[in-house]
Amino acid sequence: MGFSADDLIHKISVKSGLGEDEVRGKVEGKRGELNGLITLEGAAHIVAGELGINFLEGMVEEAPRLMLENVIPGMSSVDVSGRLTQLFEVRSFDKSDDVKGKVASGMIADKTSAVRIVFWDKWAEAVENGDVKEGNLITVKDGYTKENRNGEPEIHIGNRSFIDPAPKGLNEDDYPKKSGGSRMKLSELAAGMQGVDCVVKVLRSYETREFTREDGSTGRVANLFVADDTKSARAVLWDDDAGLVEAGELKEGDIILIKKGYVRERLDDIEIHVGRYGKVVLNPPDVVLENVVAVASETARAKRSMITDLKPESKAEVRGALIRIYDNPTIYEKEGEKRFVVNGVIDDGTGRLHTVYFNKMGEILLNTTINTLIEGDAYQLVHDRLREIGGSEITAAGTVRENETSGRLELIVFDLDLAPDPRAEIESLLKEAGTLIGEKNGA
């Protein structure tokens, strides 16, 4: 429960030894300095801070604080303590009443979890002027929680909330240390992590897609297949970072430093996303990445084959012309998640092969998202996409199986390149030819 301005002025007077009229003058003067953009209560808190007075001392201990692992969306009054492991840039925005607002965000962590924290207006100013600092322990009283676009909870600090930027009685050793941009290996990542830094090599880049958000704005997204010396994974770039792929600045073979990414789980594997608060650094000069995992384990076992040579239950990579995409994608639900599958046909000159694209592979083939597919005209989308890429050369790696209904072989695709590099293709053919010649001479 917050105090009124009169209560706060009285408390400041008692703790500082100043008269209430003098304190009131300081409070009103502070509010005037900020052009009336904060309440008298907010100004009183600033004055108290300048006088070294901590209203929360003793008070925040009255109610038990939540551990961050227990924070969920929709809570109206949250008391937590933790370390600000990261703070991001303060931004200004226009409010509906033509008043400028400010917002800042960061990550707060305790021994159980790490959660995004959002500071509004006066508390964003406290971040901006250094009263609330990255790396410090803080105690939050009367915050509230929302669900972010990743489906995770985040703590918001508004006008009725309080922050103690230097709480007493907390043991530094009980809280994680400041992130400090420490880099992690892909094998160390887990769903729900935020503010992650890692260095990876780009093994495959897929074309950039445009999409429309709920507010009508347009965004861009690009998918990468990346690896370090421990694991391969998908990386998803949004908006400006996706533009690096679209502009051809980020290419296969590049080393990238991902800063402040977040990790999601998708179809039993992790993806590292680079969103609004993240950044991609291309080929950083101080980074060396050796012994990169060449390709995902499944792809590594996929041997380039002609369609007529395919065998059931084998891993194979096929290069050919995409001659058909079926216009009836199937959308279904599994483990509470919407999924879909779309089918196509590849012709490599020796035969035609039915190909099956689940989820991410389907999104790449159709250059869309499952949400767009559900909400839009799937029939028209497929036909437009076929006009765009039909007849083009692609490579698809996957598992060969026999269709139970038709008895024909089909390829369940797990890696897809819609624009294979002809130089890489020539190198692959020369390498294969050299191997064959060596085997022949050896014989």
SELOSE-128170 format. One record per residue (C-alpha): residue in three letters; x, y, z. Coordinates in pm, 1 decimal. Example, Ala and Ser with C-alpha at 12.3 -4.5 7.8 and 13.67 -1.06 7.14 Angstrom:
2
PT  residuo      east     north        up
PT      ALA    1230.0    -450.0     780.0
PT      SER    1367.0    -106.0     714.0
END
This chain:
443
PT  residuo      east     north        up
PT      MET       0.0       0.0       0.0
PT      GLY     149.8     336.7     -99.5
PT      PHE     163.6     645.7     122.3
PT      SER       0.6     981.2      42.0
PT      ALA     215.5    1287.0     -33.1
PT      ASP     139.3    1429.6     314.0
PT      ASP     246.7    1102.4     479.2
PT      LEU     570.8    1099.3     282.2
PT      ILE     647.8    1463.4     359.6
PT      HIS     592.1    1395.2     729.1
PT      LYS     822.4    1090.4     719.2
PT      ILE    1092.4    1289.8     537.5
PT      SER    1062.1    1564.7     796.3
PT      VAL    1097.8    1320.3    1085.0
PT      LYS    1393.9    1134.9     933.3
PT      SER    1578.5    1441.8     803.6
PT      GLY    1508.2    1690.5    1085.1
PT      LEU    1382.5    1945.7     832.9
PT      GLY    1053.2    2127.3     881.9
PT      GLU     752.4    1995.6     691.4
PT      ASP     713.1    2326.3     504.8
PT      GLU    1074.9    2309.0     389.7
PT      VAL    1030.0    1949.4     279.2
PT      ARG     707.7    2035.5      95.9
PT      GLY     890.2    2314.7     -84.3
PT      LYS    1161.4    2071.2    -197.2
PT      VAL     900.6    1821.8    -316.8
PT      GLU     702.8    2080.1    -513.5
PT      GLY    1026.0    2222.0    -653.3
PT      LYS    1134.9    1876.9    -769.9
PT      ARG     798.0    1822.4    -936.3
PT      GLY     839.4    2158.1   -1110.1
PT      GLU    1186.2    2059.3   -1236.4
PT      LEU    1024.1    1762.0   -1406.2
PT      ASN     750.1    1979.0   -1560.4
PT      GLY     480.8    1812.1   -1351.0
PT      LEU     531.5    1476.3   -1524.9
PT      ILE     534.7    1289.8   -1193.9
PT      THR     301.9    1293.3    -895.8
PT      LEU     379.4    1464.9    -565.5
PT      GLU     432.8    1117.3    -420.9
PT      GLY     688.2    1040.9    -691.1
PT      ALA     865.8    1371.8    -630.3
PT      ALA     869.8    1298.3    -256.1
PT      HIS    1045.2     967.7    -321.3
PT      ILE    1308.8    1144.1    -531.8
PT      VAL    1365.5    1407.5    -259.9
PT      ALA    1388.6    1131.3       0.8
PT      GLY    1649.0     954.0    -210.5
PT      GLU    1852.1    1274.3    -243.9
PT      LEU    1845.4    1309.6     135.0
PT      GLY    1957.1     949.6     182.4
PT      ILE    1622.0     835.8     322.7
PT      ASN    1503.3     483.4     242.6
PT      PHE    1128.0     442.5     290.6
PT      LEU    1143.0      72.2     212.1
PT      GLU    1391.1      -6.9     486.2
PT      GLY    1207.2    -237.7     721.0
PT      MET     882.5    -195.2     530.4
PT      VAL     952.4    -442.7     249.6
PT      GLU    1029.4    -708.8     504.6
PT      GLU     669.7    -697.8     628.6
PT      ALA     545.9    -914.7     341.3
PT      PRO     719.7   -1229.5     217.5
PT      ARG     892.1   -1188.6    -118.7
PT      LEU     830.9   -1427.0    -405.0
PT      MET    1108.9   -1629.6    -557.7
PT      LEU    1125.4   -1549.2    -928.6
PT      GLU    1043.4   -1907.1   -1030.9
PT      ASN     696.8   -1849.3    -880.8
PT      VAL     622.9   -1532.4   -1078.2
PT      ILE     344.3   -1585.4   -1332.7
PT      PRO     155.7   -1346.6   -1566.8
PT      GLY    -145.6   -1159.2   -1429.2
PT      MET     -24.9   -1086.8   -1074.2
PT      SER    -134.5    -743.1    -950.1
PT      SER     101.9    -701.2    -654.4
PT      VAL     442.7    -863.6    -657.5
PT      ASP     724.9    -824.6    -405.5
PT      VAL    1060.6    -967.8    -519.3
PT      SER    1431.4    -921.7    -465.0
PT      GLY    1706.4    -998.0    -712.5
PT      ARG    2010.9    -880.2    -898.3
PT      LEU    1979.4    -664.4   -1209.1
PT      THR    2198.9    -878.7   -1429.8
PT      GLN    2128.8    -661.8   -1733.9
PT      LEU    1982.6    -319.5   -1811.4
PT      PHE    1893.7    -209.1   -2161.2
PT      GLU    1867.6     136.5   -2314.8
PT      VAL    1601.3     379.7   -2190.9
PT      ARG    1353.0     475.4   -2463.4
PT      SER    1110.6     766.8   -2490.8
PT      PHE     765.0     739.8   -2645.3
PT      ASP     454.4     953.4   -2702.3
PT      LYS     161.8     888.3   -2472.8
PT      SER    -195.3     929.7   -2593.0
PT      ASP    -225.6    1259.6   -2405.8
PT      ASP      73.4    1408.4   -2594.6
PT      VAL     297.1    1362.7   -2291.8
PT      LYS     634.0    1196.8   -2331.4
PT      GLY     681.0     869.5   -2147.8
PT      LYS     992.2     666.6   -2077.2
PT      VAL    1052.4     294.8   -2050.1
PT      ALA    1353.6      79.7   -1971.1
PT      SER    1393.0    -292.4   -1930.3
PT      GLY    1641.4    -547.7   -1808.4
PT      MET    1677.9    -883.6   -1638.8
PT      ILE    1638.0    -953.7   -1267.0
PT      ALA    1761.9   -1285.3   -1127.6
PT      ASP    1761.4   -1479.3    -803.3
PT      LYS    1883.1   -1833.4    -734.6
PT      THR    1565.2   -1984.1    -884.3
PT      SER    1513.8   -1801.2   -1213.8
PT      ALA    1564.9   -1488.7   -1424.6
PT      VAL    1276.7   -1267.8   -1539.8
PT      ARG    1250.7    -963.2   -1762.3
PT      ILE    1173.7    -644.5   -1569.3
PT      VAL    1022.3    -328.9   -1721.0
PT      PHE    1056.5      19.1   -1567.1
PT      TRP     805.3     291.1   -1655.8
PT      ASP     839.1     671.0   -1640.0
PT      LYS     990.2     777.1   -1304.3
PT      TRP    1155.7     439.0   -1258.5
PT      ALA    1292.3     451.4   -1614.6
PT      GLU    1436.0     789.2   -1520.2
PT      ALA    1591.7     626.5   -1213.3
PT      VAL    1763.9     383.6   -1452.2
PT      GLU    1864.6     668.3   -1682.4
PT      ASN    2021.9     879.1   -1408.6
PT      GLY    2198.6     585.1   -1247.9
PT      ASP    1995.9     554.1    -927.1
PT      VAL    1905.3     200.7   -1035.3
PT      LYS    2219.8      28.6   -1164.6
PT      GLU    2305.3    -286.7   -1353.9
PT      GLY    2472.4    -543.1   -1131.4
PT      ASN    2310.6    -421.5    -808.5
PT      LEU    2063.6    -601.7    -585.6
PT      ILE    1720.4    -439.5    -567.0
PT      THR    1394.2    -503.2    -386.8
PT      VAL    1066.6    -442.4    -569.4
PT      LYS     737.0    -381.0    -391.1
PT      ASP     396.0    -369.9    -557.3
PT      GLY     510.0    -457.8    -906.3
PT      TYR     268.5    -625.3   -1147.7
PT      THR     319.0    -894.0   -1409.4
PT      LYS     224.9    -944.3   -1771.9
PT      GLU     281.2   -1213.6   -2032.5
PT      ASN     524.6   -1105.7   -2303.2
PT      ARG     513.4   -1202.5   -2668.6
PT      ASN     722.2   -1511.5   -2593.6
PT      GLY     459.5   -1639.8   -2348.9
PT      GLU     681.5   -1568.1   -2047.8
PT      PRO     610.2   -1351.4   -1740.6
PT      GLU     771.2   -1011.9   -1698.5
PT      ILE     759.1    -776.9   -1398.7
PT      HIS     645.6    -419.1   -1456.3
PT      ILE     733.6    -129.0   -1224.8
PT      GLY     474.5     147.7   -1249.2
PT      ASN     377.7     462.7   -1059.3
PT      ARG     238.9     276.7    -758.2
PT      SER     539.9      47.0    -735.1
PT      PHE     847.0     100.4    -518.3
PT      ILE    1210.6       5.2    -570.9
PT      ASP    1474.9      -6.7    -302.4
PT      PRO    1799.5      29.7    -502.8
PT      ALA    2020.0     -64.5    -205.8
PT      PRO    1826.1    -308.6      14.7
PT      LYS    1974.9    -418.2     343.6
PT      GLY    1973.0    -769.2     477.8
PT      LEU    2030.8    -943.0     143.4
PT      ASN    2327.8   -1175.4     105.0
PT      GLU    2520.2   -1100.1    -216.1
PT      ASP    2623.1   -1464.8    -244.6
PT      ASP    2258.9   -1575.3    -261.4
PT      TYR    2211.8   -1409.1    -601.9
PT      PRO    2364.2   -1473.0    -945.2
PT      LYS    2641.4   -1243.3   -1053.6
PT      LYS    2597.5    -980.7   -1323.5
PT      SER    2583.5   -1134.0   -1671.2
PT      GLY    2860.4    -915.2   -1803.3
PT      GLY    2810.7   -1049.7   -2155.1
PT      SER    2963.4   -1387.2   -2068.4
PT      ARG    2932.6   -1613.1   -2370.4
PT      MET    2760.4   -1948.3   -2361.1
PT      LYS    2788.5   -2257.8   -2576.0
PT      LEU    2481.8   -2378.1   -2766.4
PT      SER    2486.0   -2698.4   -2563.3
PT      GLU    2443.9   -2490.0   -2244.6
PT      LEU    2128.6   -2312.4   -2361.5
PT      ALA    1786.6   -2402.2   -2228.0
PT      ALA    1434.9   -2281.0   -2303.4
PT      GLY    1343.0   -1963.4   -2115.2
PT      MET    1693.5   -1816.3   -2097.1
PT      GLN    1716.9   -1446.4   -2179.1
PT      GLY    2002.8   -1204.1   -2229.2
PT      VAL    2220.1   -1476.9   -2382.5
PT      ASP    2548.1   -1411.2   -2565.7
PT      CYS    2699.0   -1678.9   -2791.7
PT      VAL    2929.6   -1712.9   -3092.0
PT      VAL    2821.5   -1933.6   -3382.6
PT      LYS    2896.9   -2006.1   -3745.7
PT      VAL    2621.5   -1970.6   -4005.9
PT      LEU    2580.8   -2300.0   -4190.4
PT      ARG    2260.0   -2214.1   -4373.6
PT      SER    2052.2   -1899.6   -4417.3
PT      TYR    1694.3   -1897.3   -4538.6
PT      GLU    1510.7   -1616.4   -4713.2
PT      THR    1364.7   -1334.2   -4509.5
PT      ARG     988.4   -1332.9   -4454.0
PT      GLU     759.8   -1037.4   -4393.4
PT      PHE     461.1   -1063.1   -4160.5
PT      THR     194.8    -838.6   -4012.4
PT      ARG     166.7    -795.1   -3636.1
PT      GLU    -160.9    -762.8   -3446.8
PT      ASP    -119.3    -383.7   -3435.5
PT      GLY     -95.2    -369.0   -3815.6
PT      SER     279.3    -300.0   -3829.9
PT      THR     504.5    -501.0   -4059.5
PT      GLY     792.0    -709.2   -3932.4
PT      ARG    1063.7    -926.1   -4083.7
PT      VAL    1205.7   -1259.8   -3973.0
PT      ALA    1491.6   -1472.8   -4102.5
PT      ASN    1595.6   -1823.5   -4000.3
PT      LEU    1953.0   -1946.3   -3977.6
PT      PHE    2102.7   -2286.7   -3917.9
PT      VAL    2407.5   -2230.0   -3695.2
PT      ALA    2661.5   -2426.0   -3495.0
PT      ASP    2951.4   -2390.1   -3254.5
PT      ASP    3191.4   -2659.0   -3135.5
PT      THR    2925.5   -2823.5   -2917.3
PT      LYS    2594.2   -2826.0   -3103.6
PT      SER    2391.6   -2706.4   -3400.1
PT      ALA    2067.6   -2511.5   -3364.7
PT      ARG    1825.1   -2275.2   -3530.5
PT      ALA    1874.9   -1900.7   -3489.9
PT      VAL    1585.9   -1663.0   -3559.7
PT      LEU    1654.2   -1297.8   -3643.8
PT      TRP    1384.2   -1032.5   -3623.6
PT      ASP    1339.4    -698.6   -3801.7
PT      ASP    1668.4    -502.3   -3840.5
PT      ASP    1883.0    -810.2   -3782.3
PT      ALA    1674.3   -1006.5   -4033.0
PT      GLY    1753.0    -723.7   -4275.0
PT      LEU    2119.2    -830.5   -4267.9
PT      VAL    2016.8   -1153.8   -4440.3
PT      GLU    1786.4    -975.3   -4683.4
PT      ALA    2062.5    -730.7   -4782.4
PT      GLY    2313.2   -1010.7   -4832.8
PT      GLU    2541.8    -878.1   -4558.5
PT      LEU    2504.9   -1194.7   -4349.8
PT      LYS    2599.6   -1504.5   -4547.4
PT      GLU    2666.2   -1872.7   -4500.8
PT      GLY    3012.7   -1922.3   -4356.6
PT      ASP    3003.8   -1601.8   -4149.7
PT      ILE    3086.0   -1602.9   -3779.8
PT      ILE    2833.0   -1405.7   -3576.5
PT      LEU    2823.9   -1289.9   -3217.7
PT      ILE    2468.9   -1297.7   -3084.5
PT      LYS    2424.4   -1050.0   -2799.6
PT      LYS    2129.7   -1052.8   -2560.3
PT      GLY    1933.0   -1324.1   -2738.3
PT      TYR    1658.2   -1530.9   -2581.2
PT      VAL    1595.9   -1904.0   -2604.6
PT      ARG    1273.5   -2081.1   -2692.1
PT      GLU    1188.2   -2447.3   -2727.0
PT      ARG    1029.1   -2555.2   -3051.9
PT      LEU     946.2   -2913.0   -3142.5
PT      ASP    1174.0   -3058.5   -2874.8
PT      ASP    1476.3   -2847.5   -2968.4
PT      ILE    1601.9   -2500.1   -2883.3
PT      GLU    1604.9   -2186.7   -3096.8
PT      ILE    1798.9   -1873.1   -3011.1
PT      HIS    1614.9   -1554.2   -3106.4
PT      VAL    1757.8   -1207.4   -3163.3
PT      GLY    1477.7    -960.0   -3098.8
PT      ARG    1430.0    -595.1   -3008.8
PT      TYR    1685.2    -594.8   -2729.3
PT      GLY    1936.8    -822.7   -2901.3
PT      LYS    2201.3    -762.0   -3163.0
PT      VAL    2405.0    -951.6   -3420.7
PT      VAL    2771.2    -863.2   -3469.1
PT      LEU    2912.4    -989.0   -3800.8
PT      ASN    3255.2   -1151.3   -3802.5
PT      PRO    3384.7    -983.2   -3484.8
PT      PRO    3762.6    -943.2   -3513.9
PT      ASP    3839.2   -1071.4   -3163.3
PT      VAL    3649.5   -1399.4   -3204.1
PT      VAL    3796.5   -1734.3   -3300.5
PT      LEU    3566.5   -2032.9   -3347.0
PT      GLU    3738.1   -2364.5   -3408.3
PT      ASN    3613.8   -2720.1   -3459.0
PT      VAL    3264.6   -2609.5   -3556.1
PT      VAL    3004.0   -2882.4   -3572.7
PT      ALA    2981.4   -2912.7   -3950.0
PT      VAL    2614.3   -2998.7   -3973.1
PT      ALA    2338.3   -3144.9   -3761.7
PT      SER    2383.6   -3512.5   -3687.3
PT      GLU    2096.0   -3616.3   -3914.0
PT      THR    2219.2   -3402.3   -4203.0
PT      ALA    2569.5   -3541.1   -4161.6
PT      ARG    2435.9   -3887.8   -4237.7
PT      ALA    2239.1   -3771.1   -4543.1
PT      LYS    2419.6   -3887.4   -4858.0
PT      ARG    2361.5   -3712.9   -5191.7
PT      SER    2159.0   -3954.3   -5402.9
PT      MET    1967.2   -3971.6   -5727.7
PT      ILE    1596.6   -4033.7   -5683.5
PT      THR    1609.9   -4368.4   -5862.0
PT      ASP    1877.6   -4487.7   -5615.8
PT      LEU    1687.8   -4412.1   -5296.3
PT      LYS    1630.1   -4689.8   -5043.7
PT      PRO    1367.9   -4700.1   -4765.2
PT      GLU    1480.9   -4609.7   -4410.2
PT      SER    1792.8   -4428.5   -4531.2
PT      LYS    1910.0   -4068.8   -4493.8
PT      ALA    1949.0   -3891.2   -4826.2
PT      GLU    1996.7   -3550.6   -4984.0
PT      VAL    1832.3   -3487.1   -5319.3
PT      ARG    1885.9   -3199.0   -5561.8
PT      GLY    1621.0   -3132.1   -5821.1
PT      ALA    1351.9   -2904.2   -5953.4
PT      LEU    1057.5   -2823.9   -5729.2
PT      ILE     768.8   -2896.5   -5964.4
PT      ARG     473.8   -2904.9   -5725.9
PT      ILE     348.5   -2787.8   -5386.4
PT      TYR      15.9   -2937.0   -5284.8
PT      ASP    -244.8   -2673.9   -5200.5
PT      ASN    -395.8   -2850.0   -4897.7
PT      PRO    -158.4   -2800.7   -4600.2
PT      THR    -278.8   -2997.4   -4298.6
PT      ILE    -294.9   -2811.8   -3967.3
PT      TYR    -311.1   -3019.3   -3649.2
PT      GLU    -240.6   -2992.0   -3278.4
PT      LYS      14.5   -3191.0   -3081.7
PT      GLU     108.6   -3146.3   -2715.9
PT      GLY     -91.5   -2823.2   -2707.6
PT      GLU      97.1   -2668.5   -3001.3
PT      LYS     -36.9   -2589.7   -3347.1
PT      ARG     159.5   -2769.7   -3617.1
PT      PHE     124.3   -2830.5   -3989.8
PT      VAL     253.0   -3034.3   -4280.7
PT      VAL     267.7   -2956.7   -4652.4
PT      ASN     364.8   -3186.5   -4940.9
PT      GLY     552.4   -3132.7   -5265.8
PT      VAL     728.4   -3305.1   -5555.5
PT      ILE    1093.3   -3285.9   -5667.6
PT      ASP    1221.3   -3405.0   -6008.5
PT      ASP    1596.7   -3464.0   -6057.0
PT      GLY    1579.4   -3601.6   -6411.2
PT      THR    1595.8   -3964.0   -6301.9
PT      GLY    1256.2   -3964.4   -6134.8
PT      ARG    1004.2   -3777.2   -5925.7
PT      LEU     990.7   -3786.7   -5545.9
PT      HIS     710.7   -3699.7   -5307.1
PT      THR     847.5   -3470.6   -5033.8
PT      VAL     695.6   -3395.3   -4692.2
PT      TYR     765.8   -3073.5   -4498.4
PT      PHE     665.1   -3050.8   -4133.1
PT      ASN     644.5   -2726.6   -3934.5
PT      LYS     969.4   -2526.9   -3968.2
PT      MET    1053.3   -2687.8   -4302.1
PT      GLY     699.8   -2606.7   -4419.8
PT      GLU     737.0   -2246.3   -4305.9
PT      ILE    1061.7   -2216.6   -4500.7
PT      LEU     914.0   -2380.8   -4812.1
PT      LEU     607.4   -2155.1   -4811.0
PT      ASN     789.2   -1848.1   -4675.0
PT      THR     520.0   -1799.2   -4412.9
PT      THR     432.0   -1875.7   -4052.4
PT      ILE     176.8   -2120.8   -3923.2
PT      ASN     -31.1   -1833.4   -3783.2
PT      THR     -49.0   -1669.1   -4126.3
PT      LEU    -142.3   -2003.8   -4276.9
PT      ILE    -425.0   -2049.6   -4025.1
PT      GLU    -562.3   -1698.4   -4056.0
PT      GLY    -515.5   -1647.8   -4431.1
PT      ASP    -610.5   -1817.0   -4757.2
PT      ALA    -385.2   -2123.9   -4759.5
PT      TYR    -490.7   -2222.3   -5112.5
PT      GLN    -394.8   -1882.6   -5255.3
PT      LEU     -77.4   -1866.3   -5049.8
PT      VAL      46.0   -2199.2   -5186.9
PT      HIS     -38.6   -2105.3   -5547.0
PT      ASP     140.5   -1770.0   -5514.6
PT      ARG     444.3   -1942.7   -5366.2
PT      LEU     454.4   -2205.7   -5642.5
PT      ARG     447.2   -1930.9   -5906.2
PT      GLU     740.1   -1771.5   -5724.5
PT      ILE     971.0   -2071.3   -5679.9
PT      GLY     816.9   -2348.1   -5893.6
PT      GLY    1072.6   -2505.5   -6125.3
PT      SER    1370.7   -2374.7   -5931.3
PT      GLU    1654.6   -2602.4   -5820.9
PT      ILE    1651.2   -2693.0   -5450.9
PT      THR    1824.9   -2941.3   -5223.3
PT      ALA    1633.0   -3135.0   -4960.0
PT      ALA    1779.4   -3368.5   -4700.7
PT      GLY    1564.0   -3610.6   -4508.8
PT      THR    1460.8   -3961.0   -4417.5
PT      VAL    1338.5   -4188.0   -4696.3
PT      ARG    1035.2   -4395.0   -4611.7
PT      GLU     767.7   -4595.5   -4789.8
PT      ASN     424.0   -4437.6   -4782.3
PT      GLU     183.9   -4684.4   -4615.5
PT      THR    -104.9   -4590.0   -4844.0
PT      SER      53.8   -4553.9   -5186.0
PT      GLY     358.0   -4775.9   -5137.6
PT      ARG     575.6   -4505.4   -5302.2
PT      LEU     895.4   -4368.2   -5153.8
PT      GLU     882.5   -4023.2   -5001.4
PT      LEU    1131.3   -3792.4   -4829.3
PT      ILE    1055.8   -3652.2   -4482.7
PT      VAL    1257.8   -3331.9   -4508.7
PT      PHE    1468.7   -3211.5   -4215.4
PT      ASP    1695.4   -2968.8   -4404.3
PT      LEU    1608.4   -2752.3   -4700.7
PT      ASP    1801.6   -2511.9   -4923.9
PT      LEU    1587.1   -2317.8   -5170.0
PT      ALA    1884.9   -2146.5   -5332.5
PT      PRO    2180.6   -2388.4   -5331.4
PT      ASP    2515.4   -2226.0   -5405.0
PT      PRO    2643.6   -2358.7   -5741.1
PT      ARG    3004.2   -2317.9   -5623.8
PT      ALA    2938.8   -2542.8   -5325.8
PT      GLU    2769.2   -2789.2   -5561.2
PT      ILE    3074.3   -2796.4   -5790.1
PT      GLU    3306.6   -2844.6   -5492.1
PT      SER    3088.7   -3131.9   -5370.2
PT      LEU    3092.0   -3299.0   -5713.8
PT      LEU    3469.5   -3260.8   -5746.8
PT      LYS    3519.3   -3404.6   -5399.9
PT      GLU    3292.2   -3698.2   -5482.7
PT      ALA    3474.7   -3752.2   -5811.8
PT      GLY    3810.0   -3748.9   -5633.1
PT      THR    3685.3   -4006.2   -5387.5
PT      LEU    3564.1   -4233.5   -5666.3
PT      ILE    3894.8   -4203.1   -5853.6
PT      GLY    4085.3   -4279.7   -5534.2
PT      GLU    3871.6   -4585.1   -5469.9
PT      LYS    3923.4   -4703.0   -5828.2
PT      ASN    4303.2   -4655.8   -5816.1
PT      GLY    4311.4   -4826.7   -5478.1
PT      ALA    4131.9   -5121.7   -5621.1
END
